[in-house]
């Protein structure tokens, strides 16, 4: 009987191994699909930009007319500084329209500067002010 039980054990063992072999490849295939695929991404070198230099024409001191000098001052200043001082005057006196921020409500000094107009668009203002700079 020992031979019979050994034969049964021999028959059962290979069957289990065969099942184990079949199951293992299926799990590996699933594992390969689930693993994330990484791709190499090329990084570009970032160049540092040099500091931007202001234009010499914009930095040239300009003399304001007597009408403009009442608002921004009489000394010679670059165009950007004149515009900055003009906006400081507008903000200080509350001349910017509350509902339409692009409109400037001129007071007596600015009416002279704007050629008698009471309300001026901010883009039109720069055109009118440029006539008073030399």
C-alpha positions in Angstrom: 0.0 0.0 0.0 2.9 2.3 0.5 3.5 2.2 -3.2 -0.1 3.2 -3.9 0.0 6.1 -1.6 3.3 7.2 -3.0 1.8 7.1 -6.5 -1.2 9.2 -5.4 1.1 11.7 -3.7 3.3 11.9 -6.8 0.2 12.5 -9.0 -1.1 15.2 -6.7 2.1 17.1 -6.3 2.7 17.8 -10.0 -0.9 18.9 -10.4 -0.4 21.6 -7.7 2.9 22.7 -9.2 1.2 23.1 -12.6 -1.6 25.2 -11.1 0.9 27.3 -9.3 3.0 27.8 -12.5 -0.1 28.9 -14.4 -1.3 31.3 -11.8 2.1 33.0 -11.3 2.5 34.3 -14.9 -1.0 35.7 -14.9 -0.2 37.7 -11.7 3.1 39.0 -13.2 1.3 40.2 -16.4 -1.2 42.2 -14.2 1.7 43.6 -12.2 3.4 44.8 -15.3 0.3 46.6 -16.6 -0.3 48.3 -13.3 3.3 49.6 -12.9 3.5 53.3 -14.0 5.6 54.0 -17.1 8.0 56.8 -16.6 9.2 58.8 -19.6 12.3 60.9 -19.7 11.4 64.6 -19.9 14.0 66.9 -21.3 14.4 70.1 -19.3 15.3 73.4 -21.0 18.0 75.6 -19.6 16.5 78.8 -18.3 18.6 81.9 -19.2 18.6 84.8 -16.8 17.5 88.1 -18.4 19.6 91.1 -17.8 18.0 94.0 -16.1 16.0 96.2 -18.5 17.5 99.6 -19.0 15.2 102.6 -19.4 15.3 104.4 -22.7 17.5 107.5 -22.6 14.7 109.5 -24.3 12.3 108.8 -21.5 14.9 109.6 -18.8 15.8 113.0 -20.4 14.7 115.9 -18.1 11.9 117.9 -19.7 10.8 121.4 -18.8 7.1 121.8 -18.0 5.1 124.8 -19.3 4.0 127.4 -16.8 0.4 125.9 -16.8 1.8 122.4 -16.1 4.3 123.7 -13.6 1.3 124.8 -11.4 0.4 121.1 -11.0 3.7 119.1 -11.1 6.3 121.7 -10.2 8.6 124.0 -12.2 11.9 122.0 -12.2 12.9 119.8 -15.2 11.8 116.2 -14.8 11.7 113.0 -16.9 8.3 112.3 -18.6 7.6 109.4 -16.3 8.1 111.6 -13.2 5.8 114.3 -14.7 3.0 111.7 -15.2 3.6 110.3 -11.7 3.3 113.8 -10.2 0.2 114.5 -12.2 -1.5 111.3 -11.0 -0.5 112.2 -7.4 -2.3 115.5 -7.8 -5.4 113.8 -9.3 -5.5 111.3 -6.4 -4.8 113.9 -3.7 -7.7 116.1 -4.8 -10.1 113.2 -5.7 -10.5 114.2 -9.3 -10.8 110.6 -10.7 -14.5 109.8 -11.4 -16.0 107.3 -8.9 -18.0 105.2 -11.3 -15.8 105.4 -14.4 -12.2 105.4 -13.2 -10.9 106.2 -16.7 -12.5 109.7 -16.5 -10.7 112.7 -14.9 -12.9 115.5 -13.6 -10.8 118.6 -14.0 -10.6 121.4 -11.4 -9.5 125.0 -12.3 -5.8 124.2 -12.7 -6.4 121.1 -14.8 -9.0 122.9 -17.0 -6.3 125.2 -18.2 -4.0 122.2 -18.8 -6.7 120.3 -20.7 -7.7 123.2 -22.9 -10.9 124.1 -21.1 -12.4 120.6 -21.0 -14.1 119.6 -17.8 -14.0 115.9 -18.2 -11.1 114.1 -19.9 -10.4 110.4 -20.6 -7.1 109.2 -19.0 -5.6 108.3 -22.4 -6.6 111.7 -23.8 -5.0 113.3 -20.8 -1.5 112.1 -21.8 -2.0 113.6 -25.2 -3.0 116.9 -23.8 -0.2 117.0 -21.3 2.5 116.2 -23.9 1.8 119.6 -25.5 2.9 121.3 -22.3 6.3 119.5 -22.1 9.3 120.8 -24.0 
